[in-house]
Amino acid sequence: MDDSSKEALMEEAPPRYTASPSQPCASDQLKSLLVAVAVLVIFMVVIAAFLLLGLHITEMHAETVLRMTIHGLDGKGTPQHLSMSKKERIGTFAVRDGLNASAMVVYDYEKLLVGYRTWQHRACYVTRVEKDSVPGLDAVTKTFQQRQDEMKESGDHAVPLADRSMLGTTVNILCSAVPVYWA
């Protein structure tokens, strides 16, 4: 290379570089609007999450109870009210006990017990049942009413059940304030 070409290159000034044009800045109003929208969206997501969580907890802990009223075949007779809990395996009937009285019959299919409490008398009666032969409501009610009448007439001095732990929660609640007798 000759020296004259080097000198020519050196005499030229280097090119001038300019800064690239800056991005247009968003205005403060636009920024505050975007922040408000983001906060609102986050707030709505949190509310939806809590509602769904509450619904899930409610469904998980809710007890499924079937309630129905059973009438006679011809629509006559005293209607029987039934509540069943699949979770606890309990069936509860409200039955008549005399002219102006009612009683509760509780079938505990897990403990294989049937409990009976009339609101006229200060006693509760319990009996064991076989898994394969659970007696009907009429038979159970008749048995308990006969036992109740026997105790009333003869002044039976039966000893009430001392250990209620074998009864189960529902029968314990039914018989909570009165003595419990085997029928």
C-alpha positions in Angstrom: 0.0 0.0 0.0 1.3 3.3 -0.7 1.5 6.2 1.7 -0.7 8.6 -0.3 -3.8 6.4 0.1 -3.2 6.2 3.9 -3.0 9.9 4.1 -6.3 10.3 2.2 -8.1 8.0 4.6 -6.7 9.8 7.6 -7.7 13.2 6.4 -11.4 12.2 6.2 -13.3 12.8 9.3 -14.9 9.9 11.0 -18.7 9.6 10.4 -20.9 11.2 13.0 -23.2 8.9 14.8 -26.5 10.2 16.1 -28.6 8.8 18.9 -31.6 6.7 17.7 -34.9 8.4 18.3 -36.3 7.5 21.7 -39.5 5.6 22.2 -42.4 7.8 22.9 -43.1 7.7 26.7 -46.5 6.7 27.9 -48.2 9.5 29.6 -48.7 9.4 33.4 -52.5 9.0 32.9 -52.0 6.0 30.7 -49.6 4.4 33.3 -52.1 5.0 36.2 -54.9 3.6 34.1 -52.9 0.4 33.4 -52.0 0.0 37.0 -55.7 0.4 38.0 -56.8 -2.2 35.5 -54.1 -4.6 36.7 -55.1 -4.1 40.4 -58.8 -4.6 39.4 -58.0 -7.9 37.5 -55.9 -9.2 40.4 -58.7 -8.3 42.9 -61.3 -10.1 40.8 -59.1 -13.2 40.5 -58.6 -13.2 44.3 -62.4 -12.9 44.9 -63.1 -15.7 42.4 -60.5 -17.9 44.1 -62.0 -17.4 47.5 -65.5 -18.1 46.3 -64.5 -21.3 44.6 -62.5 -22.3 47.7 -65.6 -21.7 49.8 -67.8 -23.6 47.5 -65.3 -26.5 47.6 -65.1 -26.5 51.4 -68.9 -26.3 51.7 -69.4 -29.3 49.3 -66.7 -31.3 51.0 -68.2 -30.8 54.5 -71.8 -30.7 53.7 -73.8 -33.6 54.9 -76.1 -35.1 52.4 -79.5 -35.6 54.0 -82.5 -37.0 52.3 -85.8 -35.8 53.7 -89.1 -37.2 52.6 -92.7 -37.7 53.8 -94.2 -41.1 53.3 -98.0 -41.4 53.1 -100.1 -44.6 53.0 -100.8 -46.4 49.7 -104.2 -44.8 49.5 -103.0 -41.4 50.7 -104.7 -41.9 54.0 -103.2 -42.5 57.4 -100.5 -40.6 59.3 -97.7 -39.4 57.2 -94.2 -40.6 58.3 -91.3 -38.1 58.1 -88.0 -39.6 57.3 -84.5 -38.1 57.3 -81.6 -40.1 56.1 -77.9 -39.4 56.3 -75.7 -41.4 53.9 -72.5 -40.1 55.6 -73.5 -41.3 59.1 -75.7 -44.2 57.9 -78.6 -43.0 60.0 -82.3 -43.0 59.3 -84.6 -40.9 61.6 -88.4 -41.1 61.7 -90.8 -38.9 63.5 -93.8 -41.1 64.6 -97.0 -40.6 66.6 -97.0 -41.9 70.2 -100.5 -41.7 71.3 -103.1 -39.0 70.8 -101.1 -35.8 71.2 -97.6 -37.0 71.4 -94.7 -37.8 69.0 -91.6 -39.9 69.2 -88.4 -40.2 67.3 -87.1 -43.5 66.0 -83.4 -43.6 64.9 -82.0 -46.4 62.9 -78.2 -46.5 63.2 -77.1 -48.9 60.4 -73.4 -48.6 61.3 -73.8 -49.5 65.0 -76.8 -51.8 64.2 -78.9 -50.1 66.9 -82.4 -48.6 66.9 -83.3 -45.9 69.4 -86.7 -44.7 70.4 -87.6 -41.6 72.4 -91.1 -40.3 73.2 -91.4 -36.7 74.3 -94.2 -37.7 76.8 -92.0 -39.9 78.9 -88.6 -39.3 80.5 -86.9 -42.3 79.0 -85.1 -43.5 75.9 -85.1 -47.1 74.6 -82.5 -48.8 72.5 -82.3 -52.3 70.9 -79.8 -54.1 68.7 -80.8 -55.4 65.3 -79.3 -58.0 63.0 -77.7 -56.7 59.8 -79.7 -59.0 57.6 -83.1 -58.5 59.3 -83.7 -54.9 60.3 -87.3 -54.7 61.6 -89.8 -52.3 60.0 -90.9 -49.0 61.6 -94.2 -50.4 62.7 -92.7 -53.4 64.5 -90.0 -51.3 66.1 -92.5 -48.7 67.3 -94.8 -51.4 68.7 -91.9 -53.1 70.6 -90.8 -49.9 72.1 -94.3 -48.8 73.1 -94.9 -52.2 74.8 -91.6 -51.9 76.7 -92.6 -48.4 77.8 -96.0 -49.6 78.9 -94.5 -52.5 80.9 -92.2 -50.2 82.7 -95.0 -47.8 83.5 -97.5 -50.4 84.8 -95.1 -52.7 86.7 -92.9 -50.0 88.1 -90.0 -51.9 86.6 -86.8 -50.9 88.3 -84.6 -51.5 85.4 -81.1 -50.1 85.6 -80.4 -47.5 82.9 -77.5 -47.9 80.6 -74.4 -46.4 82.2 -71.9 -46.5 79.3 -73.4 -44.5 76.4 -70.2 -44.7 74.2 -71.6 -47.7 72.3 -74.7 -45.7 71.2 -73.3 -43.5 68.5 -73.6 -39.8 68.0 -77.2 -39.5 66.8 -78.7 -41.8 69.4 -76.6 -40.1 72.2 -78.0 -36.7 71.1 -81.6 -38.2 71.0 -81.2 -39.6 74.5 -78.9 -37.0 76.0 -81.1 -35.7 78.8 -83.0 -38.9 79.8 -82.0 -42.4 81.0 -81.5 -45.1 78.4 -82.9 -48.6 78.7 -82.5 -51.7 76.6 -85.8 -52.9 75.0 
